[in-house]
Amino acid sequence: MTYEPVLTPHRSIRAFRAAPLPSGMLERLVAEAQRAPTDATAQMYSFVRVADVERRARIAALSGEQEHVRTAAEFLVVCADVHRLARLLELHGRALGAFPATGLHFATVDATLAAQRLIDAAESVGLGTVCIGGILNGVEELVELLALPRGVLPLFGLCLGWPAEEPVRRPRVAIGSVLHTDRYGEQTPAAAAADVSAMAAITRSGDWPSVLARYFAVGGTMEEREPALRRVLERQGFAWR
């Protein structure tokens, strides 16, 4: 079953025209992002704009040679940020409590909600965007490159610019696979098979489970990323035992 869209369908853009954003546009988009919901008024997020050409090229290489990181008009690193909160409390004679897991949770939620609102605002004025999860490949060097203090964790990158392509709308799993009522419902084999069939078009091979396995199965990309991320969580103050 298909449903009438409420918003203009989102498309990830990976080819951008060589044209800058108008003066003040980035600040307007960030101002819109700041209207996102936030936990307890704390606004535990930051956007690091990467303007330096060499620094951006290095991040593109760390992220798997993603050319759009270099060519987009703007590139931001979206960060969970408890550091600014700690600093404000310190300036008012208070110490930040010991809640690394809870801080990670709420700062990640704050940052993601703000970033999504920024994406929606960007698309409303004709800009294209794409999120870059590949920054995690070089997350330890990225922390150094951006001089991120303890309490700040890079989550994902965000390219912004004028689209130079018209990608097709990508499929998604069935609404029934993500919408549960009253309690979580285990997916049936038939529903899982329907999702696999629906998502086949998102891959070159038509084999969506193989794509998922490359990332998430034993020996996949996520396992490879795990040790470095754990070290960064420890270094940035988000680890717990």
Contacts in CASP RR format, 6 or more apart in sequence:
PFRMAT RR
TARGET T0000
AUTHOR 0000-0000-0000
METHOD contacts of the structure
MODEL  1
MTYEPVLTPHRSIRAFRAAPLPSGMLERLVAEAQRAPTDATAQMYSFVRV
ADVERRARIAALSGEQEHVRTAAEFLVVCADVHRLARLLELHGRALGAFP
ATGLHFATVDATLAAQRLIDAAESVGLGTVCIGGILNGVEELVELLALPR
GVLPLFGLCLGWPAEEPVRRPRVAIGSVLHTDRYGEQTPAAAAADVSAMA
AITRSGDWPSVLARYFAVGGTMEEREPALRRVLERQGFAWR
1 175 0 8 1.000
3 175 0 8 1.000
7 120 0 8 1.000
8 123 0 8 1.000
8 124 0 8 1.000
9 169 0 8 1.000
10 119 0 8 1.000
10 123 0 8 1.000
11 128 0 8 1.000
11 167 0 8 1.000
11 169 0 8 1.000
11 170 0 8 1.000
12 129 0 8 1.000
12 130 0 8 1.000
12 131 0 8 1.000
12 167 0 8 1.000
12 170 0 8 1.000
13 68 0 8 1.000
13 128 0 8 1.000
13 129 0 8 1.000
13 130 0 8 1.000
13 159 0 8 1.000
13 161 0 8 1.000
13 163 0 8 1.000
13 164 0 8 1.000
13 165 0 8 1.000
13 167 0 8 1.000
14 66 0 8 1.000
14 67 0 8 1.000
14 68 0 8 1.000
14 130 0 8 1.000
14 159 0 8 1.000
14 165 0 8 1.000
14 167 0 8 1.000
15 68 0 8 1.000
15 71 0 8 1.000
15 163 0 8 1.000
15 164 0 8 1.000
15 165 0 8 1.000
16 68 0 8 1.000
16 71 0 8 1.000
16 72 0 8 1.000
16 73 0 8 1.000
16 128 0 8 1.000
16 159 0 8 1.000
16 161 0 8 1.000
16 162 0 8 1.000
16 163 0 8 1.000
16 164 0 8 1.000
17 161 0 8 1.000
17 162 0 8 1.000
17 163 0 8 1.000
17 164 0 8 1.000
18 71 0 8 1.000
19 73 0 8 1.000
19 161 0 8 1.000
19 162 0 8 1.000
20 73 0 8 1.000
21 73 0 8 1.000
21 74 0 8 1.000
21 127 0 8 1.000
21 160 0 8 1.000
21 161 0 8 1.000
25 125 0 8 1.000
26 49 0 8 1.000
26 74 0 8 1.000
26 160 0 8 1.000
28 121 0 8 1.000
29 118 0 8 1.000
29 121 0 8 1.000
29 122 0 8 1.000
29 160 0 8 1.000
30 47 0 8 1.000
30 118 0 8 1.000
32 117 0 8 1.000
32 118 0 8 1.000
32 120 0 8 1.000
32 121 0 8 1.000
33 47 0 8 1.000
33 114 0 8 1.000
33 115 0 8 1.000
33 117 0 8 1.000
33 118 0 8 1.000
33 121 0 8 1.000
34 43 0 8 1.000
34 114 0 8 1.000
35 117 0 8 1.000
36 110 0 8 1.000
36 113 0 8 1.000
36 114 0 8 1.000
36 116 0 8 1.000
36 117 0 8 1.000
37 113 0 8 1.000
38 44 0 8 1.000
38 110 0 8 1.000
38 113 0 8 1.000
38 114 0 8 1.000
39 106 0 8 1.000
39 109 0 8 1.000
39 110 0 8 1.000
40 106 0 8 1.000
42 85 0 8 1.000
42 106 0 8 1.000
42 110 0 8 1.000
43 110 0 8 1.000
43 114 0 8 1.000
44 80 0 8 1.000
44 81 0 8 1.000
44 82 0 8 1.000
44 84 0 8 1.000
44 85 0 8 1.000
44 103 0 8 1.000
44 106 0 8 1.000
44 107 0 8 1.000
44 110 0 8 1.000
44 111 0 8 1.000
45 78 0 8 1.000
45 79 0 8 1.000
45 80 0 8 1.000
45 81 0 8 1.000
45 107 0 8 1.000
45 110 0 8 1.000
45 111 0 8 1.000
45 114 0 8 1.000
45 115 0 8 1.000
46 79 0 8 1.000
46 81 0 8 1.000
46 84 0 8 1.000
46 111 0 8 1.000
46 152 0 8 1.000
47 76 0 8 1.000
47 77 0 8 1.000
47 78 0 8 1.000
47 79 0 8 1.000
47 114 0 8 1.000
47 115 0 8 1.000
47 118 0 8 1.000
47 158 0 8 1.000
48 76 0 8 1.000
48 77 0 8 1.000
48 79 0 8 1.000
48 146 0 8 1.000
48 148 0 8 1.000
48 154 0 8 1.000
49 74 0 8 1.000
49 75 0 8 1.000
49 76 0 8 1.000
50 56 0 8 1.000
50 59 0 8 1.000
50 75 0 8 1.000
50 76 0 8 1.000
50 77 0 8 1.000
50 146 0 8 1.000
55 145 0 8 1.000
56 69 0 8 1.000
56 70 0 8 1.000
56 75 0 8 1.000
57 70 0 8 1.000
58 141 0 8 1.000
58 145 0 8 1.000
59 69 0 8 1.000
59 75 0 8 1.000
59 77 0 8 1.000
59 135 0 8 1.000
59 142 0 8 1.000
59 145 0 8 1.000
60 66 0 8 1.000
60 67 0 8 1.000
60 69 0 8 1.000
60 70 0 8 1.000
62 134 0 8 1.000
62 135 0 8 1.000
62 137 0 8 1.000
62 138 0 8 1.000
62 141 0 8 1.000
62 142 0 8 1.000
63 69 0 8 1.000
63 132 0 8 1.000
63 133 0 8 1.000
63 134 0 8 1.000
63 135 0 8 1.000
63 137 0 8 1.000
63 138 0 8 1.000
64 134 0 8 1.000
64 137 0 8 1.000
66 132 0 8 1.000
66 134 0 8 1.000
68 130 0 8 1.000
68 159 0 8 1.000
69 75 0 8 1.000
69 132 0 8 1.000
69 157 0 8 1.000
69 159 0 8 1.000
72 130 0 8 1.000
72 159 0 8 1.000
72 160 0 8 1.000
72 161 0 8 1.000
73 160 0 8 1.000
73 161 0 8 1.000
73 162 0 8 1.000
74 159 0 8 1.000
74 160 0 8 1.000
74 161 0 8 1.000
75 157 0 8 1.000
75 158 0 8 1.000
75 159 0 8 1.000
75 160 0 8 1.000
76 157 0 8 1.000
76 158 0 8 1.000
76 160 0 8 1.000
77 135 0 8 1.000
77 142 0 8 1.000
77 146 0 8 1.000
77 154 0 8 1.000
77 156 0 8 1.000
77 157 0 8 1.000
77 158 0 8 1.000
78 111 0 8 1.000
78 112 0 8 1.000
78 114 0 8 1.000
78 115 0 8 1.000
78 154 0 8 1.000
78 155 0 8 1.000
78 156 0 8 1.000
78 157 0 8 1.000
78 158 0 8 1.000
79 111 0 8 1.000
79 148 0 8 1.000
79 152 0 8 1.000
79 153 0 8 1.000
79 154 0 8 1.000
79 155 0 8 1.000
80 103 0 8 1.000
80 104 0 8 1.000
80 107 0 8 1.000
80 108 0 8 1.000
80 110 0 8 1.000
80 111 0 8 1.000
80 151 0 8 1.000
80 152 0 8 1.000
80 153 0 8 1.000
80 155 0 8 1.000
80 238 0 8 1.000
81 107 0 8 1.000
81 111 0 8 1.000
81 151 0 8 1.000
81 152 0 8 1.000
81 153 0 8 1.000
82 96 0 8 1.000
82 103 0 8 1.000
82 107 0 8 1.000
82 151 0 8 1.000
82 152 0 8 1.000
82 238 0 8 1.000
83 149 0 8 1.000
83 150 0 8 1.000
83 151 0 8 1.000
83 152 0 8 1.000
85 96 0 8 1.000
86 96 0 8 1.000
86 151 0 8 1.000
89 95 0 8 1.000
89 96 0 8 1.000
90 96 0 8 1.000
100 237 0 8 1.000
100 238 0 8 1.000
100 239 0 8 1.000
100 240 0 8 1.000
101 238 0 8 1.000
101 240 0 8 1.000
103 238 0 8 1.000
104 153 0 8 1.000
104 233 0 8 1.000
104 238 0 8 1.000
107 153 0 8 1.000
108 153 0 8 1.000
108 155 0 8 1.000
111 155 0 8 1.000
112 155 0 8 1.000
115 131 0 8 1.000
115 156 0 8 1.000
115 158 0 8 1.000
118 158 0 8 1.000
119 129 0 8 1.000
119 131 0 8 1.000
119 158 0 8 1.000
122 128 0 8 1.000
122 129 0 8 1.000
122 160 0 8 1.000
122 161 0 8 1.000
123 129 0 8 1.000
126 162 0 8 1.000
126 163 0 8 1.000
127 160 0 8 1.000
127 161 0 8 1.000
127 162 0 8 1.000
127 163 0 8 1.000
128 159 0 8 1.000
128 160 0 8 1.000
128 161 0 8 1.000
128 162 0 8 1.000
128 163 0 8 1.000
129 158 0 8 1.000
129 159 0 8 1.000
129 160 0 8 1.000
129 161 0 8 1.000
130 158 0 8 1.000
130 159 0 8 1.000
131 156 0 8 1.000
131 157 0 8 1.000
131 158 0 8 1.000
132 156 0 8 1.000
132 157 0 8 1.000
132 158 0 8 1.000
132 159 0 8 1.000
133 156 0 8 1.000
133 157 0 8 1.000
134 156 0 8 1.000
134 157 0 8 1.000
135 142 0 8 1.000
135 154 0 8 1.000
135 156 0 8 1.000
135 157 0 8 1.000
136 156 0 8 1.000
136 225 0 8 1.000
136 228 0 8 1.000
136 229 0 8 1.000
137 225 0 8 1.000
138 228 0 8 1.000
139 154 0 8 1.000
139 225 0 8 1.000
139 228 0 8 1.000
139 229 0 8 1.000
139 232 0 8 1.000
140 228 0 8 1.000
140 231 0 8 1.000
140 232 0 8 1.000
142 148 0 8 1.000
142 154 0 8 1.000
143 154 0 8 1.000
143 232 0 8 1.000
143 235 0 8 1.000
143 236 0 8 1.000
146 154 0 8 1.000
148 154 0 8 1.000
148 236 0 8 1.000
150 235 0 8 1.000
150 236 0 8 1.000
150 237 0 8 1.000
151 236 0 8 1.000
151 237 0 8 1.000
151 238 0 8 1.000
152 236 0 8 1.000
153 232 0 8 1.000
153 233 0 8 1.000
153 236 0 8 1.000
153 238 0 8 1.000
170 201 0 8 1.000
170 202 0 8 1.000
171 198 0 8 1.000
171 199 0 8 1.000
171 201 0 8 1.000
171 202 0 8 1.000
172 198 0 8 1.000
172 199 0 8 1.000
173 195 0 8 1.000
173 198 0 8 1.000
173 199 0 8 1.000
174 191 0 8 1.000
174 194 0 8 1.000
174 195 0 8 1.000
174 198 0 8 1.000
176 191 0 8 1.000
177 187 0 8 1.000
177 191 0 8 1.000
177 195 0 8 1.000
187 195 0 8 1.000
196 208 0 8 1.000
196 209 0 8 1.000
199 208 0 8 1.000
200 206 0 8 1.000
200 207 0 8 1.000
200 208 0 8 1.000
202 208 0 8 1.000
202 211 0 8 1.000
203 210 0 8 1.000
203 211 0 8 1.000
205 211 0 8 1.000
213 220 0 8 1.000
214 220 0 8 1.000
214 221 0 8 1.000
215 221 0 8 1.000
215 222 0 8 1.000
216 222 0 8 1.000
230 239 0 8 1.000
233 239 0 8 1.000
END
